[in-house]
Amino acid sequence: MPRPETPQVAVDVIIRLAGEPGRVVLIERHNPPLGVAIPGGFVDVGERLEAAAVREALEETSLHVRLECLLGLYSAPERDARGHTVSAVYIGSATGEARAADDAKAIVMADPEDSQLALVFDHRLVLDDYLRWLKTAEPAPLRLG
Protein backbone atom coordinates (compact mmCIF):
# COMPACT_ATOMS: atom_id res chain seq x y z
CA MET A 1 0.00 0.00 0.00
CA PRO A 2 1.48 3.42 -0.93
CA ARG A 3 2.23 5.86 1.84
CA PRO A 4 -0.43 8.60 2.13
CA GLU A 5 0.42 12.17 1.19
CA THR A 6 0.16 14.25 4.37
CA PRO A 7 0.75 17.85 5.50
CA GLN A 8 4.11 19.05 6.76
CA VAL A 9 4.44 19.22 10.56
CA ALA A 10 5.78 22.38 12.20
CA VAL A 11 6.10 23.88 15.68
CA ASP A 12 6.00 27.45 16.95
CA VAL A 13 6.75 28.90 20.39
CA ILE A 14 5.27 32.05 21.88
CA ILE A 15 8.23 33.06 24.04
CA ARG A 16 7.74 35.12 27.18
CA LEU A 17 11.06 36.68 28.11
CA ALA A 18 11.89 37.41 31.75
CA GLY A 19 12.03 41.16 32.33
CA GLU A 20 9.69 41.90 29.40
CA PRO A 21 6.19 41.66 30.91
CA GLY A 22 3.36 42.02 28.43
CA ARG A 23 5.60 41.38 25.42
CA VAL A 24 6.59 38.29 23.44
CA VAL A 25 9.59 37.41 21.29
CA LEU A 26 8.77 37.41 17.58
CA ILE A 27 11.07 37.30 14.59
CA GLU A 28 11.29 39.16 11.33
CA ARG A 29 11.63 36.40 8.73
CA HIS A 30 14.73 36.30 6.54
CA ASN A 31 13.10 34.04 3.93
CA PRO A 32 9.73 34.18 2.12
CA PRO A 33 7.09 34.61 3.18
CA LEU A 34 8.53 37.82 4.58
CA GLY A 35 7.06 39.47 7.65
CA VAL A 36 6.88 39.02 11.41
CA ALA A 37 6.30 35.55 12.83
CA ILE A 38 6.24 33.49 15.97
CA PRO A 39 9.58 31.63 16.13
CA GLY A 40 9.31 28.10 14.82
CA GLY A 41 9.91 25.70 11.99
CA PHE A 42 9.59 22.18 10.69
CA VAL A 43 9.90 19.01 12.74
CA ASP A 44 12.71 16.66 11.70
CA VAL A 45 12.00 12.99 11.07
CA GLY A 46 12.48 11.08 14.33
CA GLU A 47 12.11 14.22 16.47
CA ARG A 48 9.46 14.82 19.13
CA LEU A 49 7.37 17.96 18.71
CA GLU A 50 8.56 19.38 22.04
CA ALA A 51 12.21 18.85 21.14
CA ALA A 52 11.65 20.51 17.76
CA ALA A 53 10.00 23.51 19.44
CA VAL A 54 12.94 24.00 21.82
CA ARG A 55 15.45 23.52 18.97
CA GLU A 56 13.71 25.93 16.59
CA ALA A 57 13.39 28.58 19.32
CA LEU A 58 17.12 28.30 20.05
CA GLU A 59 18.07 28.36 16.36
CA GLU A 60 16.05 31.50 15.61
CA THR A 61 16.27 33.49 18.86
CA SER A 62 19.41 32.15 20.61
CA LEU A 63 17.21 31.52 23.68
CA HIS A 64 16.98 28.33 25.71
CA VAL A 65 13.22 28.03 26.09
CA ARG A 66 11.32 26.10 28.76
CA LEU A 67 8.00 24.95 27.36
CA GLU A 68 5.03 25.64 29.64
CA CYS A 69 2.08 24.29 27.72
CA LEU A 70 0.57 23.51 24.35
CA LEU A 71 -1.64 26.40 23.21
CA GLY A 72 -3.15 24.49 20.31
CA LEU A 73 -2.88 22.89 16.91
CA TYR A 74 -3.35 24.94 13.75
CA SER A 75 -4.20 23.05 10.59
CA ALA A 76 -6.15 25.20 8.14
CA PRO A 77 -4.92 24.10 4.70
CA GLU A 78 -4.47 27.74 3.59
CA ARG A 79 -2.49 28.88 6.66
CA ASP A 80 0.84 28.60 4.77
CA ALA A 81 1.05 29.57 1.08
CA ARG A 82 3.99 27.16 0.64
CA GLY A 83 1.72 24.18 1.28
CA HIS A 84 -0.53 22.51 3.83
CA THR A 85 1.29 22.70 7.16
CA VAL A 86 0.05 21.67 10.60
CA SER A 87 1.66 23.54 13.48
CA ALA A 88 1.73 22.72 17.18
CA VAL A 89 2.01 26.04 19.03
CA TYR A 90 3.54 26.09 22.50
CA ILE A 91 3.88 28.79 25.12
CA GLY A 92 7.32 28.99 26.69
CA SER A 93 9.55 31.18 28.80
CA ALA A 94 13.21 32.11 28.63
CA THR A 95 15.84 34.30 30.24
CA GLY A 96 18.70 36.08 28.55
CA GLU A 97 19.07 38.24 25.49
CA ALA A 98 17.28 37.28 22.29
CA ARG A 99 19.49 37.46 19.19
CA ALA A 100 18.35 36.76 15.65
CA ALA A 101 19.94 33.73 13.99
CA ASP A 102 19.27 31.09 11.33
CA ASP A 103 16.03 32.01 9.49
CA ALA A 104 15.44 35.13 11.61
CA LYS A 105 16.53 38.48 10.20
CA ALA A 106 15.73 40.39 13.42
CA ILE A 107 14.13 39.99 16.83
CA VAL A 108 10.88 41.86 17.42
CA MET A 109 9.83 42.36 21.04
CA ALA A 110 6.11 42.91 20.62
CA ASP A 111 2.92 43.53 22.49
CA PRO A 112 0.78 40.60 21.30
CA GLU A 113 -2.22 42.94 21.11
CA ASP A 114 -0.51 45.17 18.52
CA SER A 115 -2.76 44.98 15.45
CA GLN A 116 -0.14 46.83 13.35
CA LEU A 117 2.30 43.90 13.34
CA ALA A 118 2.92 42.64 9.79
CA LEU A 119 2.29 39.03 10.80
CA VAL A 120 2.60 36.14 8.34
CA PHE A 121 0.78 32.81 8.18
CA ASP A 122 -2.14 32.70 10.67
CA HIS A 123 -0.06 34.19 13.47
CA ARG A 124 -2.58 36.96 14.23
CA LEU A 125 -5.11 34.22 15.02
CA VAL A 126 -2.51 32.40 17.14
CA LEU A 127 -1.66 35.55 19.12
CA ASP A 128 -5.37 36.23 19.64
CA ASP A 129 -5.70 32.70 21.04
CA TYR A 130 -2.70 33.42 23.28
CA LEU A 131 -4.35 36.59 24.58
CA ARG A 132 -7.49 34.57 25.31
CA TRP A 133 -5.31 31.99 27.13
CA LEU A 134 -3.83 34.76 29.30
CA LYS A 135 -7.34 35.69 30.46
CA THR A 136 -8.93 32.24 30.74
CA ALA A 137 -6.09 29.65 30.83
CA GLU A 138 -8.05 27.77 28.16
CA PRO A 139 -6.30 26.26 25.14
CA ALA A 140 -7.06 27.37 21.60
CA PRO A 141 -10.65 26.58 20.61
CA LEU A 142 -11.43 23.72 18.27
CA ARG A 143 -12.07 24.93 14.74
CA LEU A 144 -14.05 22.36 12.83
CA GLY A 145 -14.94 24.29 9.70
Backbone as JSON, one array per atom type, in Angstrom:
{
  "sequence": "MPRPETPQVAVDVIIRLAGEPGRVVLIERHNPPLGVAIPGGFVDVGERLEAAAVREALEETSLHVRLECLLGLYSAPERDARGHTVSAVYIGSATGEARAADDAKAIVMADPEDSQLALVFDHRLVLDDYLRWLKTAEPAPLRLG",
  "N": [[0.85, -1.18, 0.0], [0.65, 2.2, -0.89], [2.3, 4.96, 0.69], [0.44, 7.46, 2.42], [-0.15, 10.82, 1.24], [0.65, 13.54, 3.19], [0.18, 16.5, 5.31], [2.87, 18.87, 6.01], [4.66, 18.98, 9.13], [4.94, 21.29, 11.7], [6.3, 23.44, 14.29], [5.75, 26.04, 16.67], [6.71, 28.64, 18.95], [5.48, 30.69, 21.38], [7.21, 32.97, 22.98], [7.84, 34.04, 26.2], [9.7, 36.43, 27.65], [11.79, 36.81, 30.41], [11.7, 39.74, 32.37], [10.45, 41.25, 30.49], [7.6, 41.99, 30.69], [4.32, 41.52, 29.41], [5.07, 41.47, 26.78], [6.13, 39.61, 23.86], [8.5, 37.42, 22.26], [9.12, 37.78, 18.95], [9.95, 37.12, 15.49], [11.5, 38.72, 12.7], [11.15, 37.52, 9.54], [13.69, 36.04, 7.54], [13.5, 34.71, 5.16], [11.17, 34.1, 2.42], [7.77, 33.32, 3.23], [7.93, 36.79, 3.74], [7.93, 38.85, 6.67], [6.63, 39.32, 10.0], [6.85, 36.87, 12.51], [5.89, 34.18, 14.74], [8.46, 32.51, 16.44], [9.67, 29.5, 15.0], [9.46, 26.33, 13.22], [10.02, 23.54, 10.97], [9.46, 20.11, 11.9], [11.87, 17.64, 12.4], [12.39, 14.38, 10.94], [11.93, 11.7, 13.12], [12.04, 13.22, 15.4], [10.71, 14.5, 18.42], [7.82, 16.58, 18.91], [8.02, 18.51, 20.99], [10.79, 18.66, 21.41], [11.56, 19.63, 18.93], [10.37, 22.15, 19.02], [11.8, 23.45, 21.08], [14.36, 23.35, 19.94], [14.01, 24.83, 17.5], [13.31, 27.34, 18.55], [15.69, 28.02, 19.85], [17.47, 28.03, 17.65], [16.49, 30.2, 16.13], [16.22, 32.39, 17.88], [18.26, 32.36, 19.72], [17.73, 31.67, 22.32], [17.31, 29.66, 25.22], [14.62, 27.88, 25.69], [11.99, 27.13, 27.95], [9.4, 25.02, 27.78], [5.99, 25.63, 28.54], [3.29, 25.0, 28.1], [0.98, 23.5, 25.74], [-0.5, 25.49, 23.43], [-2.21, 25.14, 21.22], [-3.29, 23.37, 18.21], [-2.83, 24.08, 14.82], [-4.27, 23.95, 11.73], [-5.43, 24.74, 9.33], [-5.75, 24.36, 5.88], [-4.96, 26.5, 4.21], [-3.24, 28.07, 5.68], [-0.51, 28.39, 5.28], [1.11, 29.55, 2.55], [3.01, 28.11, 1.18], [2.33, 25.51, 1.26], [0.22, 22.86, 2.63], [0.4, 22.89, 6.03], [0.68, 21.73, 9.28], [0.71, 23.04, 12.48], [1.99, 22.79, 15.75], [1.53, 24.78, 18.46], [3.28, 26.17, 21.07], [3.54, 27.58, 24.37], [6.1, 29.28, 25.94], [8.89, 30.05, 28.16], [11.76, 32.13, 28.75], [15.08, 33.18, 29.68], [17.56, 35.75, 29.39], [19.25, 37.25, 26.55], [17.64, 37.87, 23.58], [18.69, 37.03, 20.34], [18.81, 37.39, 16.88], [19.02, 34.68, 14.62], [19.86, 32.06, 12.25], [17.02, 31.44, 10.4], [15.93, 33.85, 11.08], [15.78, 37.29, 10.59], [15.7, 39.49, 12.26], [15.04, 40.27, 15.7], [11.91, 40.84, 17.21], [10.5, 42.46, 19.75], [7.4, 42.34, 21.0], [4.16, 43.67, 21.74], [1.59, 41.49, 22.12], [-0.98, 42.28, 21.5], [-0.8, 44.19, 19.56], [-2.12, 45.35, 16.72], [-0.94, 46.29, 14.45], [1.23, 44.84, 13.68], [3.04, 43.23, 11.13], [2.17, 40.46, 10.52], [2.78, 37.08, 9.44], [1.52, 34.04, 7.9], [-0.94, 32.41, 9.88], [-0.59, 33.85, 12.16], [-1.67, 36.05, 13.51], [-4.16, 35.12, 14.37], [-3.22, 33.08, 16.05], [-1.87, 34.59, 18.03], [-4.06, 35.98, 19.03], [-5.45, 33.85, 20.16], [-3.6, 33.24, 22.13], [-3.75, 35.56, 23.72], [-6.34, 35.22, 24.66], [-5.89, 32.88, 26.14], [-4.27, 33.95, 28.17], [-6.17, 35.31, 29.66], [-8.08, 33.36, 30.34], [-6.9, 30.87, 30.7], [-7.49, 28.81, 29.03], [-7.04, 26.43, 26.39], [-6.42, 26.85, 22.81], [-9.39, 27.27, 20.88], [-11.37, 24.62, 19.41], [-11.52, 24.3, 15.93], [-13.65, 23.51, 13.61], [-14.49, 23.96, 11.05]],
  "CA": [[0.0, 0.0, 0.0], [1.48, 3.42, -0.93], [2.23, 5.86, 1.84], [-0.43, 8.6, 2.13], [0.42, 12.17, 1.19], [0.16, 14.25, 4.37], [0.75, 17.85, 5.5], [4.11, 19.05, 6.76], [4.44, 19.22, 10.56], [5.78, 22.38, 12.2], [6.1, 23.88, 15.68], [6.0, 27.45, 16.95], [6.75, 28.9, 20.39], [5.27, 32.05, 21.88], [8.23, 33.06, 24.04], [7.74, 35.12, 27.18], [11.06, 36.68, 28.11], [11.89, 37.41, 31.75], [12.03, 41.16, 32.33], [9.69, 41.9, 29.4], [6.19, 41.66, 30.91], [3.36, 42.02, 28.43], [5.6, 41.38, 25.42], [6.59, 38.29, 23.44], [9.59, 37.41, 21.29], [8.77, 37.41, 17.58], [11.07, 37.3, 14.59], [11.29, 39.16, 11.33], [11.63, 36.4, 8.73], [14.73, 36.3, 6.54], [13.1, 34.04, 3.93], [9.73, 34.18, 2.12], [7.09, 34.61, 3.18], [8.53, 37.82, 4.58], [7.06, 39.47, 7.65], [6.88, 39.02, 11.41], [6.3, 35.55, 12.83], [6.24, 33.49, 15.97], [9.58, 31.63, 16.13], [9.31, 28.1, 14.82], [9.91, 25.7, 11.99], [9.59, 22.18, 10.69], [9.9, 19.01, 12.74], [12.71, 16.66, 11.7], [12.0, 12.99, 11.07], [12.48, 11.08, 14.33], [12.11, 14.22, 16.47], [9.46, 14.82, 19.13], [7.37, 17.96, 18.71], [8.56, 19.38, 22.04], [12.21, 18.85, 21.14], [11.65, 20.51, 17.76], [10.0, 23.51, 19.44], [12.94, 24.0, 21.82], [15.45, 23.52, 18.97], [13.71, 25.93, 16.59], [13.39, 28.58, 19.32], [17.12, 28.3, 20.05], [18.07, 28.36, 16.36], [16.05, 31.5, 15.61], [16.27, 33.49, 18.86], [19.41, 32.15, 20.61], [17.21, 31.52, 23.68], [16.98, 28.33, 25.71], [13.22, 28.03, 26.09], [11.32, 26.1, 28.76], [8.0, 24.95, 27.36], [5.03, 25.64, 29.64], [2.08, 24.29, 27.72], [0.57, 23.51, 24.35], [-1.64, 26.4, 23.21], [-3.15, 24.49, 20.31], [-2.88, 22.89, 16.91], [-3.35, 24.94, 13.75], [-4.2, 23.05, 10.59], [-6.15, 25.2, 8.14], [-4.92, 24.1, 4.7], [-4.47, 27.74, 3.59], [-2.49, 28.88, 6.66], [0.84, 28.6, 4.77], [1.05, 29.57, 1.08], [3.99, 27.16, 0.64], [1.72, 24.18, 1.28], [-0.53, 22.51, 3.83], [1.29, 22.7, 7.16], [0.05, 21.67, 10.6], [1.66, 23.54, 13.48], [1.73, 22.72, 17.18], [2.01, 26.04, 19.03], [3.54, 26.09, 22.5], [3.88, 28.79, 25.12], [7.32, 28.99, 26.69], [9.55, 31.18, 28.8], [13.21, 32.11, 28.63], [15.84, 34.3, 30.24], [18.7, 36.08, 28.55], [19.07, 38.24, 25.49], [17.28, 37.28, 22.29], [19.49, 37.46, 19.19], [18.35, 36.76, 15.65], [19.94, 33.73, 13.99], [19.27, 31.09, 11.33], [16.03, 32.01, 9.49], [15.44, 35.13, 11.61], [16.53, 38.48, 10.2], [15.73, 40.39, 13.42], [14.13, 39.99, 16.83], [10.88, 41.86, 17.42], [9.83, 42.36, 21.04], [6.11, 42.91, 20.62], [2.92, 43.53, 22.49], [0.78, 40.6, 21.3], [-2.22, 42.94, 21.11], [-0.51, 45.17, 18.52], [-2.76, 44.98, 15.45], [-0.14, 46.83, 13.35], [2.3, 43.9, 13.34], [2.92, 42.64, 9.79], [2.29, 39.03, 10.8], [2.6, 36.14, 8.34], [0.78, 32.81, 8.18], [-2.14, 32.7, 10.67], [-0.06, 34.19, 13.47], [-2.58, 36.96, 14.23], [-5.11, 34.22, 15.02], [-2.51, 32.4, 17.14], [-1.66, 35.55, 19.12], [-5.37, 36.23, 19.64], [-5.7, 32.7, 21.04], [-2.7, 33.42, 23.28], [-4.35, 36.59, 24.58], [-7.49, 34.57, 25.31], [-5.31, 31.99, 27.13], [-3.83, 34.76, 29.3], [-7.34, 35.69, 30.46], [-8.93, 32.24, 30.74], [-6.09, 29.65, 30.83], [-8.05, 27.77, 28.16], [-6.3, 26.26, 25.14], [-7.06, 27.37, 21.6], [-10.65, 26.58, 20.61], [-11.43, 23.72, 18.27], [-12.07, 24.93, 14.74], [-14.05, 22.36, 12.83], [-14.94, 24.29, 9.7]],
  "C": [[0.9, 1.24, 0.0], [1.26, 4.27, 0.32], [1.33, 7.05, 1.51], [0.34, 9.91, 2.05], [-0.2, 12.96, 2.34], [0.77, 15.63, 4.46], [2.12, 17.79, 6.17], [3.75, 19.31, 8.22], [5.45, 20.26, 11.03], [5.45, 22.65, 13.67], [6.4, 25.37, 15.76], [5.98, 27.63, 18.46], [6.53, 30.38, 20.65], [6.16, 32.17, 23.11], [7.99, 34.29, 24.9], [9.1, 35.27, 27.82], [11.03, 37.35, 29.48], [12.32, 38.86, 31.61], [11.3, 41.93, 31.25], [8.2, 41.6, 29.57], [5.29, 42.29, 29.84], [3.85, 41.98, 26.99], [6.05, 39.95, 25.14], [7.7, 38.46, 22.41], [9.04, 36.93, 19.95], [10.01, 37.6, 16.73], [10.6, 37.97, 13.3], [11.93, 38.08, 10.46], [12.65, 36.85, 7.69], [14.34, 35.74, 5.17], [11.6, 34.19, 3.7], [8.98, 33.04, 2.81], [7.67, 35.59, 4.21], [7.49, 38.42, 5.52], [7.49, 39.05, 9.05], [6.17, 37.71, 11.74], [6.65, 35.12, 14.24], [7.4, 32.56, 15.63], [9.13, 30.17, 16.0], [9.85, 27.54, 13.52], [9.46, 24.26, 11.92], [10.21, 21.17, 11.64], [10.72, 18.06, 11.88], [12.16, 15.26, 11.9], [12.69, 12.39, 12.29], [12.53, 12.0, 15.53], [10.74, 14.4, 17.12], [9.11, 16.28, 18.89], [7.99, 18.91, 19.71], [10.03, 19.67, 21.81], [12.4, 19.78, 19.95], [11.34, 21.95, 18.14], [11.16, 24.18, 20.17], [14.1, 24.28, 20.86], [15.21, 24.72, 18.06], [13.79, 27.28, 17.31], [14.85, 28.98, 19.51], [17.76, 28.74, 18.74], [17.73, 29.77, 15.9], [16.24, 32.65, 16.57], [17.48, 33.43, 19.79], [19.0, 32.0, 22.08], [16.96, 30.05, 24.0], [15.59, 28.44, 26.35], [12.78, 26.84, 26.93], [9.86, 26.12, 28.35], [7.1, 24.87, 28.58], [3.78, 24.86, 29.32], [1.88, 24.34, 26.21], [-0.63, 24.44, 24.24], [-2.67, 25.74, 22.32], [-2.49, 24.02, 19.05], [-3.57, 23.72, 15.85], [-3.16, 24.2, 12.44], [-4.97, 23.5, 9.36], [-5.27, 25.02, 6.91], [-4.31, 25.35, 4.08], [-3.58, 28.57, 4.51], [-1.06, 29.19, 6.2], [0.79, 28.47, 3.25], [2.02, 28.57, 0.45], [3.44, 25.74, 0.59], [1.05, 23.89, 2.6], [0.45, 22.13, 4.94], [0.47, 22.71, 8.45], [1.09, 22.11, 11.62], [1.12, 23.34, 14.89], [2.35, 23.98, 17.78], [2.09, 25.9, 20.55], [3.71, 27.49, 23.07], [5.09, 28.41, 25.97], [7.89, 30.24, 27.31], [11.06, 31.01, 28.65], [13.8, 33.29, 29.39], [16.99, 34.57, 29.29], [18.34, 37.11, 27.5], [18.77, 37.53, 24.18], [18.16, 37.89, 21.2], [19.03, 36.68, 17.97], [19.43, 35.86, 15.07], [19.15, 32.85, 13.03], [18.3, 31.79, 10.37], [15.48, 33.36, 9.94], [16.37, 36.26, 11.19], [16.71, 39.42, 11.39], [14.78, 39.87, 14.49], [13.17, 41.16, 16.96], [10.24, 41.58, 18.78], [8.5, 43.08, 20.89], [5.04, 42.71, 21.69], [2.02, 42.65, 21.63], [-0.56, 41.19, 20.87], [-2.03, 43.91, 19.95], [-1.06, 44.71, 17.17], [-1.98, 45.5, 14.24], [1.02, 45.92, 12.95], [2.03, 43.28, 11.97], [3.13, 41.13, 9.89], [2.04, 38.18, 9.56], [1.84, 34.91, 8.85], [-0.54, 33.18, 8.89], [-1.75, 33.19, 12.06], [-0.85, 35.26, 14.21], [-3.61, 36.13, 15.0], [-4.45, 33.55, 16.22], [-2.29, 33.36, 18.31], [-2.98, 35.92, 19.79], [-5.76, 35.07, 20.57], [-4.82, 32.77, 22.29], [-3.27, 34.45, 24.25], [-5.56, 36.04, 25.33], [-6.98, 33.63, 26.41], [-4.85, 32.75, 28.37], [-4.99, 35.1, 30.23], [-8.07, 34.5, 31.06], [-8.17, 30.96, 31.09], [-6.65, 28.49, 30.0], [-7.22, 27.65, 26.89], [-7.07, 26.84, 23.96], [-8.36, 26.58, 21.35], [-10.54, 25.62, 19.42], [-12.09, 24.45, 17.11], [-12.38, 23.81, 13.74], [-14.43, 22.69, 11.4], [-14.05, 25.26, 8.99]]
}
